[in-house]
Amino acid sequence: MPPAGQTRRTAIDGYVLALNWSPEYCRRREREPAARFQCSGEIGDFGFILHGLWPEAKGPNYPQYCRAVGVLPRRTVSDNICLGPSPQLLQHQWAKHGSCMAQKPEAYFAAARLLFNAIEFPDMARLSREPERGTPLTAQMLAESFADLNEGLPIDAITVKTNAKGWLQEVRVCLGRNFKPRSCPAFTRMAPPKTQIKIWRGR
């Protein structure tokens, strides 16, 4: 069942493709059982992973937990474990967001996988070394790096999220109802364009 009081069935006005920067998430989590798949290195080292494909409303009250869902089939987990390398994360995304978008988890993850695989990612190791070379790296520069590599993806469709210490946590792509990039709504939380950011390269 959806968590008590958290069901919200607002109309869908667009979507967000949330791309989590795994090295930052995994910092000091290598031995946590819950983060084993993503952070232990047993199934590989990850760069960007899919945090989720989230439906958006016309305001900040996005739809969530639209209906009760069951446990994900083992096959669905195995098909998507390299996309979002945590069974708990996959289950959570399906319950909270996918339940508002699709009748079956296979359809939800197929859409997420298609969108994720369409993204060309910049050379994050090179970008991470810009501050070391004396060139400040800003949120806008990172967004420009994505836009330059992905035809049809404008800078204003990309937002950057950092933690309190300025380390990159996530890049988010704003999408319209047709799943095409669109300008991010004004209520979207983001780092201001001139914010200086740092990128953790991992182990």
N, C-alpha and C positions, 0 to 999 in steps of 0.2 A: 504494500500500500504506500501511496505518497506520504511523506512526512506530514504530521498533523498541522493544518493551517498554512501549508506552503503551496498548495495547488493554486495555479493561476492560469486561466485559459484566455488570456488576452489575444487579440487578433495579430497574426504575423505580418510584419511590414518589411522584413528583411532578415538578413542572417549575418553572423560573425564567424569567420574561420579563425580559431585561436591556435597559434603556433607557439608552443612552449619551448624555451631554450633549455634543453636537458642538462648540459654541464652545470648550469647555475642551480637548477633544482637538485641535482645529485650531490652538490658540494656538501660533504659531511653526512651524506645519507647512504654511503656505499654499503654499510652493514645493517641497515634497517630492513627487517623482514618485509615490510609492506612495499619497500622500494626495490626489492631484489631484482626483478626483471629489468627495470630501467637502469639501475645504478650499479649493480654488482659487476658488470662487464661480462656476465656469463653468456649473454646472447648478443653481445656487441656493444660498442660505444655509440651513443646517439647524439645527433646535433639537434635539429628541430624535430619535435614530435607533435602529433595532433593532440592538443588539449581538448578540443571539441569543436563541433559545428553547432552553433547556438541560434535559435530563432530569436528575433528581436521584435519589439512592438514600436509604436510611434513615439513612445516615451520610455523611461527607464524601467517600467514594470513589465519586463519581458515574460512570455509564457514559460511555465515550468511545471514539472510533475503533473502533466495533464491527465494521466490515468495510471492505474496500477499496472505494472509490468512484472514478468517473471524473471528468473535467473537466465542470463544469456546462455544459449547452447554452446557446448564446448567447441563446436566447429566455428561458430562466429568469433569466439575469443581467439582461436588459433589463426583464423584468417586475418585478424586485425592486430595481433600482438606486436607486430613491428611498426604499426601505425601509432598506436598508443600503448607502449610497453608496460601495461599494468592491468591485470584482469579487473581490479577494483575500479580503476579509472574508466575502463570501457563500460562496466556495469553502471557506474554513476552517470556517465554521459547519456547512456540510453534511457535511464530512468528519468533524469532531470530534463533533458533536452529532446532526445529522440522521441519520447512519448508524445511530444507535441507536434511532431513532424511526419511520422510514419507509423503504419500499422505493424510492421515487422522490423526487427533490428537489422536484418540483412539489407533492407532498403535504405535505412538510415546510414549505416556504415558504408554502403556502396557509394552514396552521394558524398560522404565525407572523404572517402578514399580518393574518389575522382578529383575532387577539388584540391586535396592535399598534393596529389601526384602531379597536378598541373602547375604547381609553383616551382619556379627556378630559384634556388637559394644562392645568395652571394657568398663569397669567400670569407667566412666568418673569422678564420685564423688571421687573414690579412687585416681585416677591419679591427680586430682586437688589438693589433699591434700599432695602430695609428697613434694613440696617445703616447706610446713608448717612443715613437719617432718625433714627438713634439707637436703632432697635429691633433687637436681635440676632436673627439668623435661625438657627434650630436645625434639626437633622435631623428632629425631631418635627414642627415647624411645616411643613416641606416635605411630610412624609408626610401630615399632616392636610389640606394643600391638595389632594393627590391624592384622599384619601378623601372629602373634601367634594364633589368634582366627579363621582365615580364611584360610583353606587349599588351596594351589595353588595361594595365593596372596603374592608375594614377596615384600620385603621392598622397592626395587627400583621402584615398581609400585605405590608407595604412596608418595604424597607430602603434605606438611603442609603449610597453609597460616596463618599469624598472622597480627595484626594491628601494628601501629607504636610503641605502648606501650608493645608489646609482648604478647598480649592476643590472644588466638586461635580464628580464624574466620572460617576456613574451612579445611577439609581434602579432597583431590582429588585423585581419583583412575584412573590411565591411562590404557586404554583398546586398544587392536588391532582392526582391521576391523572385526574380528570374535567375538568381545565383550569379549575376554579372556584377563586377566591382562597381561600387557607388561611393560618393562622398560620405564620410562617417558623420552620423548625426551629431548635433551640437552637444547632446547629453552624454556622448561617449567619453569615458575617462581616458586620458592619455597624458604622456609626457609632452610638455610644450616643445615645439620644434628645436629651440636652441638649447634644450637640456643636454648637458654633457653626460654621456653614458660610458660604461665600461662593460667589456664582454669577458666572462670567465671561460678560459679555453679547456678547463678540465684537467684531468690528471696528466 
